């Protein structure tokens, strides 16, 4: 294959991806004209790409003529080990963690310089959060983000800290020096506690998930009401869940202390705590 042909193929792939990336939670259904405008592609080019993507099931056509993402993309995405594959292995531990804490439970991975949320389970009376499954967020203010950034390569940390940090609340850490200290504390303690960093009424407690090679591949967190949560009680439960997911991924984990079977959480002994500990 000559260079010209290879470049043409890359161009076609890039244009097709730009069509798919035009869709978002705010715009789940787009007309052909919308797609052409979002991608800045000529209408005839957009039409050809949309027609081919629809034929392959990557897009689906609505009765009114609009288009939305097709289920075939979900089938393909299910093969991603850091996506739905990770979610399936983690879900029993996330479910138990949510049952014990009755709070938001989240699982996330790092995608370039952002957090990508793989799963989120909401408690019945849990604090509202700004995250969603499949959504991205900044690394530095979130519990899962700090865990992932703390264990990321040095060049990734430098790239993130070189960028302006968005302030979500009056408590959000924006000073790179203070963020570096927070990351060092995460590596030292094994948990990240983010108090009122994203919303003024929430606290996030997160711990790392290790893969088969021992590297940190994901992070799990509980997001609770800042006024009533006890991070020191939540931390061991989050760590135990993270270790359970790590074991499911084949991580070579050393023995370490954690929440004991039947541990009391806010004065309530719950049998799901024993399951978290593998009892």
N, C-alpha and C positions, 0 to 999 in steps of 0.2 A: 504494500500500500504506500503510495507516494505521500509527501508531506501535504500537498494540496488537498488530497482526498481525506487525509486524517483531520486536517483543520476543518473541512466542511462537516465531517461527522461530529466533531466536538461542538461546532456551532449549532448543529441541529439539536444535539442533546441539551446544550445550554438554553436554547430557546424553549424547548419543551419543559425544562425545569422552571423557567421563568413564568410559563403559563400556570404551572401547578402552584408556584409560590405566590401567585396573585391572590389566591384564596386565603382567607384568614377567619378567625372567630367572628370578627365584625362584618365580614363579607363572605359568608359561606356559599352564597349563590351569586353567580356573575353572568351577565349577558355576554355575547360575543363582542359587542362594542366595549363593554367594561374591560374585558380581558385585553383587547387591543390597546386600550388606553393605559391600563396598569403596566403592561409589558413594553409599551412603546413600539410594538410590532405593527406593520401594515395590516389592515383588516384581512387582506387575502392570505397573508402568512399565518395570522392568528387562526383563521378559519381552517386552513389545512392542518395545523397542529392540533387544534381542538377536535377536528374530525377523526384524526388518527388516535389521539388519546382516548376518545370516547369508544372507538372500535375495540381498543384493547382493555376497556374497563377502568382506565385510570380516571376518567371523568364520566359522569352520568348526566343525562339531559332531563330537565324538569318538564312537566306538562306545559308550563308557560314559555318554554324555549330557553330558560336559563340553564346554567351548568353548575354542578357541584362535584367535589372530590368523590371518586368511585371507590367501591369496596375492594376492588382489586389491589389498590395501593395499600389498604389495610392488610390484605393477605401477604403482600411482599414485606411490609414493615414488621409483620409478626416474626419474620426470620432474623431480625436484627438482635444479636445477643445482648446488646445494651438497652434494648427497648422492651418489647413484650416478653422476650425470653427471660430477661432479668425479672420482670414484673411477675411472671408466673411462679418463679422460684421463691420470690420474696413475699408473695401475697399471704400465705399462711401466717408468717411472722408479723406482717403489717396488721393483719386482721386481729391477732391476739393482742398486739400492742394497743390498737385502737379500743379493743374490748376492755383492757385493763385501765387505760387512762381516760377513756371517753372524750378524747380530744382529737384534733386533726393529726393524721399520720401521713407523712410524705416520703417518697422515694425519688431520688434525683441523681443524674449523672452530669458531668461537665462536658459541654459541647463547645469547643474553642474557648471563648472568653465569657461564656454564659452558663447558667444553670438550666438544664432541661429536665422538666418534671415527668417522670415515668408513671407514677401513681400517686393518688391522693385519696385518702379515706376521711370523711368528715364525721365527727361525733354529733350526736343529736343536738346538743347545746353548745357546740364548740364555737370558738371565736371566728368571725369572718376573716378570710384570707384573700390575697390578691392573686394567688397562683391557680393554675389549672393543669390538668394532664395534657402533655404535649406542648405546654407553654414554656417560654424562656423567662429568665429573670436575672438580675445582676448577681454576681458572686458575693460581693463583700457584705451586704446587709443581711443576708439570709443564713440561717444555721447550716443548712446543707451546703450552701455556697462557700461558707468559710471553711468547712471541713474539706471540701474538694480543692479549694484554693490552697489551703495549708499544706496539702500533700501533692500539689501540682509541681511540675518542673519549675526551676527558678526563673527561666525565661518567661513562662506564662505568668507567674506572679508579678514580674517586672512590667509586663505588658498591661496587666490589669491595673496595677497601682500607678502607671503612667497616665491613665485616662482619668478624666474628671469623674468623681463619684457623685451619683445622684443623691439628694437628701430627701428622704421620704417622711421623716419626722424630725422633731427637734433633737432627738437622741441619736440619729443616724451617724455612725462614724464616717467621716469624710477625710480626715487627716491621714495620709499614707503612713506616717510614723506610728500613729495609734493603731492603724489596721495591721501593720507588721507585728506589733506587740500582741494583738489579738490572735493572729495566726500562730505565733510562737506558743501562746497559751493553749491553743487547740492541740498542737503537736505534743505539748507536755502533758496535758490532762486527758486527752483522748476524746474530749467532747467540745462542742461549741455551744455557748449560751448567748443568744442574741435577744437582748431585752429592749422592746419597743423600737426596734430598728426599722421595720417596714410599715407597721401600723402602730398607733400609740397605745393600743390595748392588747398587744400580743407579746409573747415570749416564745422563742424557738430553742429547742434543745436537740442537738444533732450529733451523730456518731458516724465513723467511717465504716464502709463495707469493703472487704478485701476480696480480690479475685484469686483464681487458682495460682497465679504467680506471686501472690503476696502483696501486690500493689493495690492502692485504694482505687476502686472502680466505680463506687457509688457512695451515697450517703443517705441515711434515714433520719427522720426528725419527728418530733412531736411539737405542734404549735398550739399553745394554750393561752388562757386568759392571764395577762400579766399581773392583774391584781390578786388573783387567787392561786396561781400555779406555784409549785415548789420545785424549782429546777433541780435541787439536790436529790429529790425523790424521783424525778423523771429521768435523770441522767442514767442510773444503772439499768433501768428498764429499756431505754433506747439502746444502750450499749449491748444488752443481751440480745435484743432483736437484731441488731447489726451483726453480732457474732453468729447468730443463727443463719442469717442470709449468707454470710461469708462461708460458713460450713457447707451450705447448699451449693455454693459456687465452687467448692473444692479448695478453699483457702487453707494453707497450712498454719492454723492459728495456735499459738501457745496458750496454755492454761492461764486464765486470768480471773480475778474476782468479779462478781457481778451480782445482780439481784438474786436472792435466794428463793427457792420454791416457797410459794405462799407468802411472799413478802407483803407487808402492809403498805398500801398506797393511799394516802390521805385517810387513814383510819379504817380502810376497807380491805379485807383479805379476799382476793379473787382467785379462783382456780386457774384462770387463764395465765396468771403470773407463773404458775408452775409449768405450764406448757411452754412459755417463753424461755424458761430455763432448761427445757428438755427433760423435765421430771415426768 
